[in-house]
Amino acid sequence: MLRLAPAAARTIVDMSYSRHFLDFQGSAIPRAMQKLVVTRLSPNFREAVTLRRDCPVPLPGDGDLLVRNRFVGVNASDINYSAGRYDPSVKTPFDVGFEGVGEVVALGLSASARYSVGQTVAYMSPGSFAEYTVVPASIATPVPSATPEYLTLLVSGTTAYICLKELGGLKEGKKVLVTAAAGGTGQFAVQLAKKAGCHVIGTCSSDEKSAFLKSVGCDRPINYNTEHVGTVLKREYPGGVDVVYESVGGAMFDLAIDALATKGRLIVIGFISGYQTPTGLSPVNAGTLTAKLLRKSASIQGFFLNHYLSEYRASMDHLVKMCTSGDLVCQVDLGDLSTEGRFTGLESVFRAVDYMYMGKNTGKIVVELPHPVNSKL
């Protein structure tokens, strides 16, 4: 008689295919690894997160990949995640980090139909702030090499691409305002809007960032530390802007609302200015908001990437091609100009988060996780 396994039982991986469970460079996969874990709910990343140094390396299930992370991405929303804002029922401890790129060092049998040991993949999945991460093969994206440029696409690039494609209504000649334009996702919004034939305005915090924005096609960078954004917009764009890609919130949101053209649209992809507060919110001038929208037939819409996952794979594949061909600049900030130098190792994720919230980065903040050949960690 055939005995069926209980429905809740985990799929057993056939270890007889030993080549699927060996480090592709010839060294055995270690038994222990380091990873970051949320041990206390808080928007203060240093208070919320602990570096654990002796965690078991996870075993991939039948449809999974075990990825040895080479680079992991830092996002403004990492502190929302560590505060439990996306799932109020979440209990500590839990893993943290949204995205990584690295090599497949082990995989389940079903996953081996599409992937092989040594292949380089990028992925968006919780738990990337670790030396090794188990990733469902169905959500991994093959990439030509384990370079940080491909990592910039996973959250930051796809957010800009899908958001502007689905909600932006971009057309040649439209005026597009991108806030935090020299940041991880802003850099892509600038380039994609420019490729659509739009006139692009971008806010930033330094002359160096202004120069970077000009290099990727921004028509009018505004350094808000030397120019008042509202004054520039009123003087140079009296008819208003057609689309705003907004990620700052607070006073910048209010300025962007005032700058909208008739039938203009403002898309909220975040409000980083409020994330470090106890509520996670940044106050806006809501009292007159409805009147302002009515007078201009203007609109506000939110965009959250998880609600558009049906578009994700095709978008990611398209962006990878653009990056590989050199048609898209994927600016990476590895912290080389930070006080303590390059972001290397999981312990530097804390510094990288601080660096982001000080507004120091140009492009996507990335942390390198070096693994010497034959390292047993």
SULDA-V410504 format. One record per residue. N is the residue number from 1. RES is the residue in one letter. PSI is psi in degrees with one decimal (none if undefined). Layout:
[[N:RES:PSI] [N:RES:PSI]]
This chain:
[[1:M:136.3] [2:L:125.1] [3:R:120.9] [4:L:138.8] [5:A:147.0] [6:P:147.2] [7:A:-31.9] [8:A:-6.5] [9:A:142.4] [10:R:141.4] [11:T:132.4] [12:I:129.1] [13:V:130.3] [14:D:102.4] [15:M:-2.8] [16:S:-23.7] [17:Y:69.6] [18:S:-26.3] [19:R:-21.6] [20:H:-8.1] [21:F:28.5] [22:L:143.2] [23:D:132.7] [24:F:-18.4] [25:Q:4.3] [26:G:-12.8] [27:S:148.2] [28:A:145.7] [29:I:130.2] [30:P:161.6] [31:R:-25.2] [32:A:155.7] [33:M:172.3] [34:Q:149.1] [35:K:160.8] [36:L:137.8] [37:V:135.3] [38:V:118.3] [39:T:-8.6] [40:R:131.2] [41:L:119.1] [42:S:145.2] [43:P:-7.7] [44:N:104.5] [45:F:-38.9] [46:R:-34.6] [47:E:-31.0] [48:A:-30.0] [49:V:141.2] [50:T:137.9] [51:L:115.3] [52:R:131.6] [53:R:-6.3] [54:D:57.1] [55:C:144.1] [56:P:139.1] [57:V:126.7] [58:P:154.8] [59:L:128.9] [60:P:141.5] [61:G:-174.7] [62:D:-38.8] [63:G:20.4] [64:D:162.2] [65:L:142.9] [66:L:115.6] [67:V:129.2] [68:R:110.5] [69:N:131.9] [70:R:-37.3] [71:F:142.0] [72:V:149.1] [73:G:144.5] [74:V:132.2] [75:N:150.7] [76:A:-33.9] [77:S:-2.0] [78:D:-35.2] [79:I:-23.8] [80:N:-39.1] [81:Y:-43.1] [82:S:-20.4] [83:A:-4.8] [84:G:21.9] [85:R:-24.2] [86:Y:-20.8] [87:D:93.2] [88:P:-18.0] [89:S:-3.3] [90:V:142.9] [91:K:140.5] [92:T:154.7] [93:P:153.9] [94:F:156.9] [95:D:160.5] [96:V:163.1] [97:G:135.3] [98:F:-19.8] [99:E:149.6] [100:G:166.3] [101:V:138.4] [102:G:-165.7] [103:E:145.8] [104:V:122.5] [105:V:-10.6] [106:A:157.1] [107:L:157.9] [108:G:168.1] [109:L:-43.0] [110:S:-38.9] [111:A:-26.7] [112:S:-8.7] [113:A:-25.1] [114:R:-22.5] [115:Y:163.6] [116:S:159.0] [117:V:134.3] [118:G:-12.9] [119:Q:145.0] [120:T:132.4] [121:V:156.6] [122:A:152.0] [123:Y:152.9] [124:M:108.6] [125:S:142.4] [126:P:144.9] [127:G:22.3] [128:S:-18.1] [129:F:69.0] [130:A:157.6] [131:E:-32.4] [132:Y:140.2] [133:T:135.3] [134:V:127.2] [135:V:127.2] [136:P:130.1] [137:A:-28.4] [138:S:-19.3] [139:I:0.9] [140:A:153.3] [141:T:118.9] [142:P:136.3] [143:V:154.7] [144:P:-29.9] [145:S:160.8] [146:A:66.8] [147:T:149.8] [148:P:-20.5] [149:E:-37.9] [150:Y:-28.9] [151:L:-31.7] [152:T:-21.8] [153:L:-24.8] [154:L:-47.6] [155:V:-52.0] [156:S:-46.9] [157:G:-47.3] [158:T:-33.8] [159:T:-49.2] [160:A:-44.6] [161:Y:-51.7] [162:I:-42.6] [163:C:-51.7] [164:L:-33.5] [165:K:-43.9] [166:E:-33.4] [167:L:-19.5] [168:G:-32.7] [169:G:40.9] [170:L:135.4] [171:K:156.9] [172:E:133.3] [173:G:-12.2] [174:K:149.5] [175:K:124.6] [176:V:126.7] [177:L:126.0] [178:V:119.7] [179:T:154.5] [180:A:48.3] [181:A:-24.0] [182:A:10.4] [183:G:-168.8] [184:G:-48.6] [185:T:-29.0] [186:G:-39.7] [187:Q:-35.4] [188:F:-37.7] [189:A:-41.4] [190:V:-50.7] [191:Q:-41.4] [192:L:-37.9] [193:A:-39.4] [194:K:-40.7] [195:K:-24.1] [196:A:2.4] [197:G:17.4] [198:C:160.1] [199:H:123.5] [200:V:130.1] [201:I:136.4] [202:G:132.0] [203:T:147.6] [204:C:-179.0] [205:S:4.7] [206:S:162.6] [207:D:-33.2] [208:E:-40.8] [209:K:-35.6] [210:S:-42.9] [211:A:-41.9] [212:F:-45.0] [213:L:-41.4] [214:K:-36.9] [215:S:-22.5] [216:V:13.5] [217:G:3.5] [218:C:126.2] [219:D:-35.6] [220:R:87.3] [221:P:143.2] [222:I:111.4] [223:N:105.5] [224:Y:-6.4] [225:N:-11.7] [226:T:-16.2] [227:E:144.9] [228:H:121.7] [229:V:-46.5] [230:G:-41.1] [231:T:-44.1] [232:V:-45.3] [233:L:-41.9] [234:K:-40.0] [235:R:-44.9] [236:E:-18.4] [237:Y:64.6] [238:P:-23.6] [239:G:-4.4] [240:G:175.5] [241:V:148.6] [242:D:-34.8] [243:V:137.1] [244:V:127.2] [245:Y:101.0] [246:E:126.6] [247:S:4.9] [248:V:-47.8] [249:G:-176.1] [250:G:-134.1] [251:A:-34.9] [252:M:-39.2] [253:F:-46.4] [254:D:-42.5] [255:L:-39.2] [256:A:-38.7] [257:I:-45.6] [258:D:-25.3] [259:A:-3.4] [260:L:140.9] [261:A:170.6] [262:T:130.5] [263:K:18.7] [264:G:161.4] [265:R:136.9] [266:L:125.2] [267:I:120.0] [268:V:115.3] [269:I:-2.0] [270:G:178.3] [271:F:70.7] [272:I:-26.5] [273:S:-16.4] [274:G:-7.6] [275:Y:-29.9] [276:Q:-5.7] [277:T:162.0] [278:P:-34.5] [279:T:-19.0] [280:G:7.0] [281:L:154.8] [282:S:119.9] [283:P:139.6] [284:V:164.1] [285:N:77.4] [286:A:-18.0] [287:G:-38.3] [288:T:7.7] [289:L:-48.1] [290:T:-38.9] [291:A:-40.8] [292:K:-42.0] [293:L:-41.5] [294:L:-44.5] [295:R:-28.8] [296:K:3.2] [297:S:37.6] [298:A:169.8] [299:S:156.8] [300:I:136.2] [301:Q:142.9] [302:G:155.0] [303:F:122.3] [304:F:119.9] [305:L:-38.6] [306:N:-18.9] [307:H:-2.3] [308:Y:29.7] [309:L:-20.5] [310:S:-21.2] [311:E:-4.3] [312:Y:-52.0] [313:R:-46.0] [314:A:-38.1] [315:S:-43.2] [316:M:-43.9] [317:D:-41.7] [318:H:-44.0] [319:L:-36.5] [320:V:-42.5] [321:K:-42.7] [322:M:-42.2] [323:C:-46.0] [324:T:-36.9] [325:S:-8.4] [326:G:11.9] [327:D:-5.0] [328:L:126.4] [329:V:125.5] [330:C:84.8] [331:Q:127.9] [332:V:137.3] [333:D:106.3] [334:L:11.7] [335:G:16.1] [336:D:-26.9] [337:L:2.0] [338:S:162.6] [339:T:-42.5] [340:E:7.4] [341:G:-168.6] [342:R:142.6] [343:F:99.9] [344:T:124.4] [345:G:154.9] [346:L:-30.4] [347:E:-21.0] [348:S:-6.0] [349:V:-36.7] [350:F:-44.9] [351:R:-38.7] [352:A:-39.4] [353:V:-44.1] [354:D:-43.7] [355:Y:-42.2] [356:M:-46.4] [357:Y:-8.8] [358:M:-2.7] [359:G:28.3] [360:K:-22.7] [361:N:148.0] [362:T:113.5] [363:G:-161.7] [364:K:130.4] [365:I:127.6] [366:V:141.5] [367:V:132.2] [368:E:136.3] [369:L:88.7] [370:P:142.3] [371:H:104.8] [372:P:147.5] [373:V:135.6] [374:N:16.4] [375:S:137.2] [376:K:6.2] [377:L:none]]
